[in-house]
Amino acid sequence: MLILTRKVNEAIIIGGEIRVIVAELQNGKVRLGVVAPRHVTVDREEIHLQRPTRVPLEVFTQEEYDLLGDRANCEPATFCGRQMYVREGPLLSPA
């Protein structure tokens, strides 16, 4: 973990595209402002942990696809000239 010290109106930059600004200090609480691209979801940790998440895409070779019992939602795709099949992974409920 990296720990940084910032004053009000000072910021940190994450990944070259996310800016976190210390907006206010009041009664032992810190208010932060976050500037991030639209494709980046910004949540409080307790909200993030409640959201269901998806397992990454499942990718199958032709041979794996042929042996697959459940072919539902598999979409054909080509990768490096090879026929593949992809589908979204299952939705996982928060713990």
Backbone torsions as a table, in degrees:
resi	resn	phi	psi	omega
1	MET	NA	134.8	175.9
2	LEU	-96.9	128.0	178.6
3	ILE	-113.5	125.0	-178.2
4	LEU	-119.1	150.8	174.0
5	THR	-107.4	127.9	178.8
6	ARG	-135.3	151.9	174.6
7	LYS	-102.9	168.7	176.9
8	VAL	-54.4	137.4	-178.3
9	ASN	73.1	7.2	172.5
10	GLU	-98.4	157.8	-173.1
11	ALA	-134.4	166.4	167.6
12	ILE	-124.6	154.9	179.1
13	ILE	-117.2	131.7	-179.5
14	ILE	-115.7	124.6	176.1
15	GLY	61.3	19.6	177.5
16	GLY	75.1	-1.3	-177.4
17	GLU	-138.9	-5.5	178.6
18	ILE	-115.8	127.1	-178.0
19	ARG	-116.0	125.3	177.7
20	VAL	-114.2	121.7	-174.7
21	ILE	-114.2	134.8	172.2
22	VAL	-77.6	109.2	-174.9
23	ALA	-88.6	-37.6	-174.0
24	GLU	-163.0	146.0	170.6
25	LEU	-118.4	124.5	-176.6
26	GLN	-153.8	124.5	177.0
27	ASN	51.6	44.0	178.0
28	GLY	76.6	7.3	178.5
29	LYS	-112.7	149.9	178.5
30	VAL	-113.6	127.6	174.2
31	ARG	-101.2	128.3	-178.0
32	LEU	-114.8	145.0	170.6
33	GLY	-109.7	139.6	-178.7
34	VAL	-125.8	126.1	174.4
35	VAL	-112.9	117.6	-176.5
36	ALA	-143.5	155.2	175.9
37	PRO	-59.9	156.4	-177.5
38	ARG	-59.5	-30.2	-177.5
39	HIS	-77.1	-6.6	-179.9
40	VAL	-98.1	121.2	177.2
41	THR	-83.1	130.6	178.2
42	VAL	-117.9	119.5	-179.1
43	ASP	-135.6	157.5	165.4
44	ARG	-68.8	151.2	-175.7
45	GLU	-56.9	-43.2	-176.8
46	GLU	-65.0	-30.5	175.8
47	ILE	-73.7	-44.6	179.1
48	HIS	-56.5	-42.5	-177.9
49	LEU	-69.3	-19.7	179.0
50	GLN	-86.6	-17.2	-177.1
51	ARG	-75.8	136.7	173.0
52	PRO	-68.6	149.1	180.0
53	THR	-123.7	157.6	177.8
54	ARG	-101.8	141.2	170.2
55	VAL	-69.0	146.2	179.7
56	PRO	-55.9	166.6	178.9
57	LEU	-52.4	142.8	171.8
58	GLU	-95.2	132.9	-178.2
59	VAL	-123.0	131.7	-177.2
60	PHE	-125.7	138.5	170.4
61	THR	-74.3	170.8	178.0
62	GLN	-58.7	-42.0	-179.4
63	GLU	-63.4	-43.4	178.2
64	GLU	-65.4	-39.7	179.8
65	TYR	-62.2	-41.1	179.9
66	ASP	-62.2	-31.7	-179.0
67	LEU	-90.6	-7.4	-174.2
68	LEU	-69.9	127.9	178.4
69	GLY	-73.2	-41.6	-178.2
70	ASP	-111.9	104.4	-179.2
71	ARG	-96.7	9.9	-177.1
72	ALA	-58.8	138.3	176.1
73	ASN	65.6	11.3	175.6
74	CYS	-77.6	132.1	179.5
75	GLU	-116.3	134.1	177.6
76	PRO	-69.1	144.8	177.9
77	ALA	-149.8	156.1	177.4
78	THR	-114.7	130.6	178.6
79	PHE	-133.0	120.3	-178.5
80	CYS	52.2	39.3	177.6
81	GLY	79.9	0.7	-179.2
82	ARG	-104.6	141.2	176.0
83	GLN	-74.0	126.1	178.3
84	MET	-130.4	169.6	174.9
85	TYR	-132.6	135.8	-179.0
86	VAL	-128.0	153.5	171.4
87	ARG	-155.8	155.5	177.8
88	GLU	-67.2	144.1	176.7
89	GLY	-72.3	169.7	-179.2
90	PRO	-67.9	155.5	176.6
91	LEU	-80.9	126.9	180.0
92	LEU	-101.5	135.4	176.4
93	SER	-81.1	150.0	177.5
94	PRO	-64.4	151.1	-177.7
95	ALA	-67.4	NA	NA
